[in-house]
Amino acid sequence: MADPESARLTQLRNIQLKTGKSIGELHEAIAKSGLEKVGQYRALLIERFKLGYGDANTVALFYGRPMPGLEGLGSEEPAATAVDPLETIYVGAKAHLRPLHETLMELIGKFGSFDEAPKKSYVSLRRKKQFAMVGPATKDLLAIGINARQLQTTTRLRAMPPGGMCQYEVRIGSAQDLDKELMGWVRTAYDSSG
């Protein structure tokens, strides 16, 4: 099980990468807003910096409080120094799959806001709960795990064993595979997760 402190540090670094701002700069934006409640801070961060609910909530909860073990995430460290998590997922023979991942993320982004939680070998996509996972399955195929109930399995949409992180999986090899059918399954999962 991942150490909660390490997970929080990773989340905050990813927030910096997404926004192009340090945590200190995000807190400065909250301070200048004149807002007084965590829910208001969260709404500001979602609207102005396009953060998902979970990321905005984390930043809002740390506003005005010390960040033990996270001192390097203040305004003195620019977000540009953060490591892009996709660089560690799509390396070597799998590097050519990154544009496919990014195209998929653009399409999912049209559904609305969500959080991205990079892991060691994939990216978890969450609203109130995880609705999908995206990462390389092989050197030639991208795996899309889908969390949705009662989808009709096909030769493309495979049911996964019970107790796994996703109920279904689709593997794709090109942008042509990002068709209406696949995006419909992902949209079903997205809608049921939030």
ZAZAPA-494816 format. One line per field, with one value per residue (C-alpha): residue number from 0; residue in three letters; x, y, z. Coordinates in steps of 0.05 Angstrom, whole numbers, m for minus. Layout:
minu c(NUM, ...)
kelum c(ALA, ...)
x c(X, ...)
y c(Y, ...)
z c(Z, ...)
END
This chain:
minu c(0, 1, 2, 3, 4, 5, 6, 7, 8, 9, 10, 11, 12, 13, 14, 15, 16, 17, 18, 19, 20, 21, 22, 23, 24, 25, 26, 27, 28, 29, 30, 31, 32, 33, 34, 35, 36, 37, 38, 39, 40, 41, 42, 43, 44, 45, 46, 47, 48, 49, 50, 51, 52, 53, 54, 55, 56, 57, 58, 59, 60, 61, 62, 63, 64, 65, 66, 67, 68, 69, 70, 71, 72, 73, 74, 75, 76, 77, 78, 79, 80, 81, 82, 83, 84, 85, 86, 87, 88, 89, 90, 91, 92, 93, 94, 95, 96, 97, 98, 99, 100, 101, 102, 103, 104, 105, 106, 107, 108, 109, 110, 111, 112, 113, 114, 115, 116, 117, 118, 119, 120, 121, 122, 123, 124, 125, 126, 127, 128, 129, 130, 131, 132, 133, 134, 135, 136, 137, 138, 139, 140, 141, 142, 143, 144, 145, 146, 147, 148, 149, 150, 151, 152, 153, 154, 155, 156, 157, 158, 159, 160, 161, 162, 163, 164, 165, 166, 167, 168, 169, 170, 171, 172, 173, 174, 175, 176, 177, 178, 179, 180, 181, 182, 183, 184, 185, 186, 187, 188, 189, 190, 191, 192, 193)
kelum c(MET, ALA, ASP, PRO, GLU, SER, ALA, ARG, LEU, THR, GLN, LEU, ARG, ASN, ILE, GLN, LEU, LYS, THR, GLY, LYS, SER, ILE, GLY, GLU, LEU, HIS, GLU, ALA, ILE, ALA, LYS, SER, GLY, LEU, GLU, LYS, VAL, GLY, GLN, TYR, ARG, ALA, LEU, LEU, ILE, GLU, ARG, PHE, LYS, LEU, GLY, TYR, GLY, ASP, ALA, ASN, THR, VAL, ALA, LEU, PHE, TYR, GLY, ARG, PRO, MET, PRO, GLY, LEU, GLU, GLY, LEU, GLY, SER, GLU, GLU, PRO, ALA, ALA, THR, ALA, VAL, ASP, PRO, LEU, GLU, THR, ILE, TYR, VAL, GLY, ALA, LYS, ALA, HIS, LEU, ARG, PRO, LEU, HIS, GLU, THR, LEU, MET, GLU, LEU, ILE, GLY, LYS, PHE, GLY, SER, PHE, ASP, GLU, ALA, PRO, LYS, LYS, SER, TYR, VAL, SER, LEU, ARG, ARG, LYS, LYS, GLN, PHE, ALA, MET, VAL, GLY, PRO, ALA, THR, LYS, ASP, LEU, LEU, ALA, ILE, GLY, ILE, ASN, ALA, ARG, GLN, LEU, GLN, THR, THR, THR, ARG, LEU, ARG, ALA, MET, PRO, PRO, GLY, GLY, MET, CYS, GLN, TYR, GLU, VAL, ARG, ILE, GLY, SER, ALA, GLN, ASP, LEU, ASP, LYS, GLU, LEU, MET, GLY, TRP, VAL, ARG, THR, ALA, TYR, ASP, SER, SER, GLY)
x c(0, 27, 50, m4, 49, 83, 16, m1, 67, 57, m13, 13, 70, 21, m24, 36, 48, m24, m31, 39, 36, 70, 27, 49, 24, m43, m48, m30, m89, m135, m107, m120, m191, m217, m256, m263, m287, m255, m313, m303, m228, m242, m292, m241, m187, m234, m258, m193, m141, m185, m169, m213, m252, m202, m141, m175, m198, m127, m99, m156, m148, m74, m87, m62, m35, 35, 50, 92, 142, 120, 163, 192, 124, 119, 126, 202, 197, 167, 121, 166, 214, 160, 170, 117, 88, 74, 149, 158, 98, 112, 186, 228, 187, 122, 139, 101, 36, 38, 5, m52, m59, m61, m113, m157, m150, m171, m234, m250, m237, m297, m342, m325, m277, m243, m179, m119, m79, m15, 9, 72, 46, m21, m64, m127, m184, m232, m292, m324, m295, m250, m284, m225, m152, m106, m37, 5, m16, 41, 92, 39, m27, m58, m105, m167, m199, m272, m313, m386, m441, m475, m442, m452, m386, m361, m297, m268, m298, m273, m302, m248, m246, m287, m250, m204, m195, m241, m299, m280, m219, m209, m141, m127, m69, m87, m129, m178, m197, m223, m291, m362, m372, m310, m323, m395, m370, m322, m378, m423, m369, m355, m429, m438, m377, m397)
y c(0, 69, 115, 170, 225, 203, 200, 270, 296, 264, 294, 364, 358, 336, 396, 442, 408, 415, 488, 514, 545, 526, 509, 575, 612, 577, 596, 667, 668, 645, 700, 754, 729, 752, 687, 656, 584, 520, 508, 577, 565, 499, 531, 585, 534, 492, 553, 592, 536, 481, 433, 373, 370, 326, 366, 433, 406, 384, 453, 488, 445, 464, 539, 576, 512, 483, 428, 379, 342, 384, 446, 443, 457, 530, 591, 583, 522, 534, 481, 473, 431, 378, 313, 297, 230, 208, 209, 152, 113, 120, 105, 62, 18, 46, 119, 120, 106, 172, 213, 162, 171, 246, 243, 198, 247, 305, 267, 249, 322, 342, 304, 353, 358, 299, 285, 248, 207, 180, 114, 75, 44, 78, 139, 133, 178, 198, 239, 218, 149, 120, 114, 92, 74, 88, 60, 16, m57, m78, m42, m36, m29, 21, m9, 29, 1, 21, 21, 16, m33, m79, m60, m111, m146, m152, m177, m108, m97, m152, m165, m168, m216, m195, m156, m120, m45, m42, m83, m79, m68, m46, m47, 0, 11, 73, 137, 103, 58, 119, 113, 129, 59, 64, 135, 115, 63, 113, 165, 115, 103, 178, 194, 140, 162, 231)
z c(0, m19, 37, 44, 52, m13, m49, m26, m49, m117, m122, m105, m156, m209, m192, m204, m271, m292, m272, m286, m217, m152, m91, m61, m123, m119, m46, m64, m114, m57, m11, m64, m76, m8, m1, 68, 63, 38, m10, m40, m47, m82, m130, m147, m162, m205, m244, m252, m257, m286, m229, m215, m151, m113, m132, m117, m50, m31, m48, m11, 51, 56, 49, 110, 142, 145, 96, 136, 92, 33, 43, m28, m58, m39, m83, m85, m130, m198, m226, m287, m246, m234, m272, m324, m300, m371, m385, m336, m363, m437, m444, m490, m537, m508, m521, m588, m549, m513, m569, m570, m494, m502, m558, m514, m456, m500, m520, m448, m428, m470, m421, m365, m306, m273, m236, m264, m214, m246, m219, m237, m302, m316, m302, m259, m281, m224, m208, m142, m158, m211, m278, m321, m324, m383, m395, m441, m442, m488, m530, m585, m548, m500, m447, m426, m362, m355, m291, m310, m293, m342, m407, m462, m475, m546, m579, m563, m494, m449, m380, m327, m268, m207, m154, m203, m210, m271, m295, m369, m413, m485, m519, m577, m624, m663, m662, m709, m650, m612, m644, m622, m592, m547, m526, m510, m461, m429, m425, m390, m338, m332, m321, m269, m228, m209)
END
